[in-house]
């Protein structure tokens, strides 16, 4: 059978590829300074290896969930508005 057939390693390889791509995209995505909903200023901070900045414009934290990723571009957009 060809690629993707029963018993092939394609599903695992695809999952691994997504995980590696996510970590490469997230590299350097640390949390920039921000102002919370109460108007308090919070300094920026670095996330540990294999974690990245997550959250919203007004609350940021480090996590491993790529669906919660808050890129530095998105964070700068928060500052503009």
Contact map, one row per residue, 1 for C-alpha under 8 A:
111011000000000000000000000000000000000000000000000000000000000000000000000000000
111110000000000000000000000000000000000000000000000000000000000000000000000000000
111110010100000000000000000000000000000000000000000000000000000000000000000000000
011111011110000000000000000000000000000000000000000000000000000000000000000000000
111111110000000000000000000000000000000000000000000000000000000000000000000000000
100111110000000000000000000000000000000000000000000000000000000000000000000000000
000011111000000000000000000000000000000000000000000000000000000000000000000000000
001111111110000000000000000000000000000000000000000000000000000000000000000000000
000100111111100000000000000000000000000000000000000000000000000000000000000000000
001100011111110000000000000000000000000000000000000000000000000000000000000000000
000100011111111000000000000000000000000000000000000000000000000000000000000000000
000000001111111100000000000000000000000000000000000000000000000000000000000000000
000000001111111110000000000000000000000000000000000000000000000000000000000000000
000000000111111111000000000000000000000000000000000000000000000000000000000000000
000000000011111111100000000000000000000000000000000000000000000000000000000000000
000000000001111111110000000000000000000000000000000000000000000000000000000000000
000000000000111111111000000000000000000000000000000000000000000000000000000000000
000000000000011111111100000000000000000000000000000000000000000000000000000000000
000000000000001111111110000000000000000000000000000000000000000000000000000000000
000000000000000111111111000000000000000000000000000000000000000000000000000000000
000000000000000011111111100000000000000000000000000000000000000000000000000000000
000000000000000001111111110000000000000000000000000000000000000001000000000000000
000000000000000000111111111000000000000000000000010000000000000000000000000000000
000000000000000000011111111000000000000000000000000000000000000000000000000000000
000000000000000000001111111000000000000000000000000000000000000000000000000000000
000000000000000000000111111110000000000000000000011100000000000000001010000000000
000000000000000000000011111110000000000000000000010100000000000000000000000000000
000000000000000000000000011111000000000000000000000100000000000000000000000000000
000000000000000000000000011111100000000000000010000110000000000000000111000000000
000000000000000000000000000111110000000000011110000110000000000000000011000000000
000000000000000000000000000011111000000000011110000111000001110000000001001000000
000000000000000000000000000001111100000000111000000000000000000000000001001000000
000000000000000000000000000000111110000011111000000000000000000000000000000000000
000000000000000000000000000000011111000011110000000000001110000000000000000000100
000000000000000000000000000000001111111111000000000000001100000000000000000000000
000000000000000000000000000000000111111111000000000000001110000000000000000000000
000000000000000000000000000000000011111100000000000000000100000000000000000000000
000000000000000000000000000000000011111100000000000000000000000000000000000000000
000000000000000000000000000000000011111110000000000000000000000000000000000000000
000000000000000000000000000000000011111111000000000000000000000000000000000000000
000000000000000000000000000000001111001111100000000000000000000000000000000000000
000000000000000000000000000000001111000111110000000000000000000000000000000000000
000000000000000000000000000000011100000011111000000000000000000000000000000000000
000000000000000000000000000001111100000001111100000000000000000000000000000000000
000000000000000000000000000001111000000000111110000000000000000000000000000000000
000000000000000000000000000001100000000000011111000000000000000000000000000000000
000000000000000000000000000011100000000000001111101110000000010000000000000000000
000000000000000000000000000000000000000000000111111100000000010000000000000000000
000000000000000000000000000000000000000000000011111000000000000000000000000000000
000000000000000000000010011000000000000000000001111100000000000100000000000000000
000000000000000000000000010000000000000000000011111110000000011100000000000000000
000000000000000000000000011111100000000000000011011111000000011100001100000000000
000000000000000000000000000011100000000000000010001111100001111000001110000000000
000000000000000000000000000000100000000000000000000111110001111010011100000000000
000000000000000000000000000000000000000000000000000011111111100000011100000000000
000000000000000000000000000000000000000000000000000001111111000000000100000000000
000000000000000000000000000000000111000000000000000000111111000000000000001001100
000000000000000000000000000000000111100000000000000000111111000000000000000000000
000000000000000000000000000000000101000000000000000000111111100000000000000000000
000000000000000000000000000000100000000000000000000011111111110000000000000000000
000000000000000000000000000000100000000000000000000011100011111000000000000000000
000000000000000000000000000000100000000000000011001111000001111100000000000000000
000000000000000000000000000000000000000000000000001111000000111110011000000000000
000000000000000000000000000000000000000000000000011100000000011111000000000000000
000000000000000000000000000000000000000000000000000001000000001111111000000000000
000000000000000000000100000000000000000000000000000000000000000111111000000000000
000000000000000000000000000000000000000000000000000000000000000011111000000000000
000000000000000000000000000000000000000000000000000001100000001011111100000000000
000000000000000000000000010000000000000000000000000111100000001011111110000000000
000000000000000000000000000010000000000000000000000111110000000000011111011000000
000000000000000000000000010011000000000000000000000010000000000000001111111000000
000000000000000000000000000011110000000000000000000000000000000000000111111100000
000000000000000000000000000000000000000000000000000000000000000000000011111110000
000000000000000000000000000000000000000000000000000000000000000000000111111111000
000000000000000000000000000000110000000000000000000000001000000000000111111111100
000000000000000000000000000000000000000000000000000000000000000000000001111111110
000000000000000000000000000000000000000000000000000000000000000000000000111111111
000000000000000000000000000000000000000000000000000000001000000000000000011111111
000000000000000000000000000000000100000000000000000000001000000000000000001111111
000000000000000000000000000000000000000000000000000000000000000000000000000111111
000000000000000000000000000000000000000000000000000000000000000000000000000011111
